[in-house]
Every structure is written in C-alpha cells, then in structure tokens.
C-alpha cells in the first residue's frame, strides 16, 4: 500500500507516505487514549 505512494514523482510520493504515517500514529494514539479512559 505504501509502495504505491513511492512513485517516480519522488518528493510528492515521500510527502504522501509521511502524511499516511502521521495519520496511522494519530489513530493509534486515539485508540490508546480511549482504552485508558475505559480503564479508569
């Protein structure tokens, strides 16, 4: 999936990968936060 972003368009492809990774990290962070709220 990420490999599709890394295309001949170089810099733009890398930017997309960075944004994709950021979104995934945010999702993981939100899920962890929700899990912590449930445990309290």
C-alpha positions in Angstrom: 0.0 0.0 0.0 2.7 2.4 0.9 4.8 1.3 -2.0 2.2 2.8 -4.4 2.9 6.2 -2.9 6.6 6.0 -3.6 6.3 6.7 -7.3 8.6 8.4 -9.9 7.1 11.7 -8.6 9.8 11.5 -5.8 9.3 14.2 -3.2 5.5 14.2 -3.6 5.4 10.5 -3.0 7.5 10.8 0.1 5.2 13.5 1.4 2.2 11.3 1.0 4.0 8.5 2.9 4.8 10.9 5.7 1.2 12.1 5.9 0.0 8.4 5.8 2.3 7.5 8.7 1.2 10.6 10.7 -2.5 9.5 10.3 -1.7 6.0 11.4 0.1 7.3 14.5 -2.8 9.6 15.4 -5.2 6.6 15.1 -3.0 4.5 17.4 -2.7 7.4 19.9 -6.5 7.9 19.9 -7.2 4.2 20.4 -4.7 4.1 23.3 -6.3 7.2 24.8 -9.8 5.6 24.6 -8.5 2.4 26.1 -7.0 4.4 29.1 -10.3 6.2 29.6 -12.1 2.9 29.8 -9.7 1.5 32.4 -10.1 4.5 34.8 
